[in-house]
Amino acid sequence: MKTVVIIGASGVVGSRVLAHLLDREEVGRVVALGRRLLDVQHAKLVSKVVDLQNATEMAGEIPDDVAVAICCIGTTRKQAGSKEAFRAIDRDAVVAFGRAGLQKGAQRFLVVSSIGANPRSKNFYLKTKGQAEEALAQLGYPQLTIVRPSFLDDRGARPEFRLGERIALPLARAIFFVVGKKRRYAPIAADVVGKALVRLAFDDATEPVRIVESDQLHAIGG
């Protein structure tokens, strides 16, 4: 039975990852680290409050038998309030968690990034995501999996209202229904990403760094 540690388990994708992890027979325990306790109750689940900027504090809450670390944390610039606050979550907290997991012996690390992530992008969001990917790759995990979903179709599950998404999603669904769901930029359901991520966490991949693009996620988690 394997122990998995996760951050971001209260989010749209993270909550789906958590649900699929708890359903896996080979998962004996899931430790969820976050800024607040989860509302979810399950015999396999342990929820702990930590400072997500502090790798040492996170490592102190990660069991010594951890096998897999999964990072689903993410925000928007609007939610964060500033570029600096956004970077602190989507880059610094991600990398701190990566360091903590590696320190406690995790052999695999999986992270939800974004389609188009590039540390040299002129787009601040994509640049920050790319910087996080680059920093994680330098940590030296035996196996790092980076998933890059396209536009997330949350089916109304987000607690906050995003006007742009509410307008764009119906149009995008209609377009990609016609041209095919396997296209790279097609909207992707949060549950599909969650299911794919958990399947990737327990496959037989051996390459040090693996990038899984959105069209592949459709196939793996669909």
C-alpha positions as CSV (number, residue, x, y, z in Angstrom):
1,M,0.0,0.0,0.0
2,K,1.4,3.4,-1.0
3,T,1.3,6.7,0.8
4,V,0.6,9.8,-1.3
5,V,1.0,13.5,-0.3
6,I,-0.9,16.2,-2.1
7,I,-1.3,20.0,-2.0
8,G,-4.2,21.8,-3.7
9,A,-6.7,19.1,-2.8
10,S,-9.5,21.6,-2.2
11,G,-9.3,23.0,-5.8
12,V,-11.3,22.1,-8.8
13,V,-8.7,19.6,-10.2
14,G,-7.2,18.7,-6.8
15,S,-10.5,17.6,-5.4
16,R,-11.0,15.2,-8.3
17,V,-7.4,13.9,-7.9
18,L,-8.2,13.3,-4.2
19,A,-11.4,11.4,-4.9
20,H,-9.7,9.1,-7.4
21,L,-6.7,8.6,-5.1
22,L,-9.0,7.5,-2.3
23,D,-10.6,5.0,-4.7
24,R,-7.3,3.3,-5.6
25,E,-6.7,0.0,-4.0
26,E,-2.9,0.4,-3.9
27,V,-3.3,3.7,-2.0
28,G,-3.2,3.1,1.8
29,R,-3.0,6.7,2.9
30,V,-3.3,10.2,1.5
31,V,-1.8,13.2,3.4
32,A,-3.3,16.5,2.2
33,L,-1.3,19.6,3.1
34,G,-2.9,23.0,2.9
35,R,-3.7,26.4,4.5
36,R,-6.9,24.9,6.0
37,L,-8.3,21.5,6.9
38,L,-10.3,19.7,4.2
39,D,-14.0,19.1,4.7
40,V,-13.6,15.6,3.3
41,Q,-13.8,12.7,5.7
42,H,-12.3,9.3,4.8
43,A,-10.5,6.5,6.5
44,K,-7.4,6.9,4.2
45,L,-7.2,10.7,4.5
46,V,-5.2,12.8,6.8
47,S,-5.6,16.6,6.4
48,K,-2.9,18.9,7.9
49,V,-2.5,22.7,8.0
50,V,0.9,24.0,6.9
51,D,2.7,27.0,5.6
52,L,3.0,26.3,1.9
53,Q,6.0,28.6,1.5
54,N,8.0,26.6,4.1
55,A,9.6,23.4,2.7
56,T,10.9,22.4,6.2
57,E,7.4,22.7,7.8
58,M,5.8,20.7,5.0
59,A,8.5,18.0,5.2
60,G,7.8,17.7,8.9
61,E,4.2,16.7,8.1
62,I,5.1,14.2,5.3
63,P,5.4,10.6,6.4
64,D,8.7,8.8,5.9
65,D,7.1,6.1,3.7
66,V,5.7,8.6,1.1
67,A,5.9,7.2,-2.4
68,V,4.2,9.9,-4.5
69,A,3.8,13.7,-4.2
70,I,1.1,15.4,-6.2
71,C,0.9,19.2,-6.7
72,C,-2.5,20.7,-7.8
73,I,-2.1,24.1,-6.2
74,G,-2.8,27.1,-8.4
75,T,-4.5,30.5,-8.4
76,T,-5.1,33.5,-10.7
77,R,-3.5,36.9,-10.6
78,K,-6.9,38.4,-9.7
79,Q,-7.4,36.0,-6.8
80,A,-3.8,36.4,-5.6
81,G,-4.0,40.2,-5.7
82,S,-0.6,40.9,-7.3
83,K,2.1,39.4,-9.5
84,E,4.2,38.8,-6.5
85,A,1.5,37.0,-4.6
86,F,0.6,34.9,-7.7
87,R,4.3,33.9,-8.1
88,A,4.5,33.0,-4.4
89,I,1.8,30.4,-4.9
90,D,2.2,29.1,-8.5
91,R,6.0,29.0,-8.4
92,D,7.4,29.3,-4.9
93,A,4.9,27.1,-3.1
94,V,5.1,24.5,-5.8
95,V,8.9,24.3,-5.7
96,A,8.9,24.3,-1.9
97,F,6.5,21.3,-1.9
98,G,8.8,19.6,-4.4
99,R,11.8,20.1,-2.1
100,A,9.8,18.8,0.9
101,G,8.6,15.6,-0.9
102,L,12.1,14.8,-2.2
103,Q,13.6,15.4,1.3
104,K,11.2,12.7,2.7
105,G,12.0,10.2,-0.1
106,A,9.2,10.5,-2.6
107,Q,10.2,8.8,-5.8
108,R,7.6,10.4,-8.1
109,F,6.3,14.0,-8.3
110,L,3.4,15.1,-10.4
111,V,2.3,18.7,-11.0
112,V,-0.6,20.4,-12.7
113,S,0.9,23.1,-14.9
114,S,-0.7,24.7,-18.0
115,I,-0.7,24.4,-21.8
116,G,1.9,26.8,-23.2
117,A,4.0,27.0,-20.0
118,N,7.4,28.4,-20.9
119,P,10.0,30.0,-18.5
120,R,10.8,32.4,-21.4
121,S,7.3,33.3,-22.3
122,K,6.3,37.0,-22.5
123,N,3.0,36.1,-20.8
124,F,3.4,36.4,-17.1
125,Y,1.1,33.4,-16.2
126,L,2.8,31.0,-18.7
127,K,6.3,32.3,-17.7
128,T,5.6,31.6,-14.0
129,K,4.2,28.1,-14.8
130,G,7.3,27.5,-16.9
131,Q,9.7,28.7,-14.2
132,A,8.0,26.3,-11.7
133,E,8.4,23.4,-14.2
134,E,12.1,24.3,-14.8
135,A,12.8,24.5,-11.1
136,L,11.1,21.1,-10.4
137,A,13.1,19.4,-13.1
138,Q,16.3,20.6,-11.4
139,L,15.5,19.0,-8.1
140,G,16.4,15.5,-9.3
141,Y,13.3,13.4,-8.7
142,P,13.6,9.9,-10.1
143,Q,10.4,10.6,-12.0
144,L,8.7,14.0,-12.6
145,T,5.5,14.2,-14.5
146,I,4.2,17.6,-15.7
147,V,0.7,17.7,-17.0
148,R,-0.4,20.7,-19.1
149,P,-4.2,20.8,-19.4
150,S,-5.9,23.3,-21.7
151,F,-8.8,25.5,-20.8
152,L,-10.4,23.8,-17.7
153,D,-14.1,23.0,-18.1
154,D,-15.1,22.9,-14.4
155,R,-18.9,22.4,-15.2
156,G,-19.6,25.2,-12.8
157,A,-17.7,23.7,-9.9
158,R,-15.5,26.8,-9.2
159,P,-16.6,28.7,-6.1
160,E,-15.8,32.0,-7.7
161,F,-17.5,33.5,-10.7
162,R,-15.2,34.0,-13.8
163,L,-17.1,36.0,-16.4
164,G,-14.7,35.2,-19.2
165,E,-14.9,31.5,-18.6
166,R,-18.7,31.5,-18.4
167,I,-18.9,33.2,-21.8
168,A,-16.1,31.3,-23.5
169,L,-16.8,27.8,-22.3
170,P,-20.1,27.2,-24.1
171,L,-18.6,28.5,-27.4
172,A,-15.5,26.4,-27.0
173,R,-17.5,23.2,-26.2
174,A,-19.5,23.7,-29.4
175,I,-16.5,24.3,-31.6
176,F,-14.5,21.4,-30.3
177,F,-17.6,19.1,-30.4
178,V,-17.4,19.6,-34.1
179,V,-13.6,19.5,-34.7
180,G,-12.9,16.7,-32.1
181,K,-12.0,16.5,-28.4
182,K,-8.5,15.3,-29.1
183,R,-7.4,18.7,-30.4
184,R,-4.7,20.3,-28.3
185,Y,-6.6,23.4,-27.2
186,A,-10.0,21.7,-26.6
187,P,-11.5,22.4,-23.1
188,I,-10.9,19.6,-20.7
189,A,-13.0,18.5,-17.8
190,A,-11.4,18.8,-14.4
191,D,-12.4,15.2,-13.6
192,V,-10.6,14.0,-16.8
193,V,-7.4,15.8,-15.6
194,G,-7.8,14.3,-12.1
195,K,-8.3,10.8,-13.4
196,A,-5.4,11.0,-15.8
197,L,-3.1,12.4,-13.1
198,V,-3.8,9.5,-10.8
199,R,-3.4,7.0,-13.6
200,L,0.0,8.6,-14.4
201,A,1.0,8.5,-10.8
202,F,0.9,4.7,-10.8
203,D,2.0,3.7,-14.3
204,D,5.4,2.3,-15.2
205,A,7.1,5.5,-16.6
206,T,10.8,5.6,-16.0
207,E,11.9,8.8,-17.8
208,P,13.2,11.4,-15.4
209,V,11.0,14.2,-16.8
210,R,7.7,13.5,-18.7
211,I,5.4,16.2,-20.1
212,V,1.9,15.2,-20.8
213,E,0.0,17.6,-23.0
214,S,-3.8,18.3,-22.9
215,D,-4.7,16.0,-25.9
216,Q,-2.9,13.1,-24.2
217,L,-4.8,13.9,-21.0
218,H,-8.1,13.5,-22.8
219,A,-7.0,10.0,-24.0
220,I,-5.7,8.9,-20.5
221,G,-8.4,10.3,-18.4
222,G,-11.4,10.1,-20.7
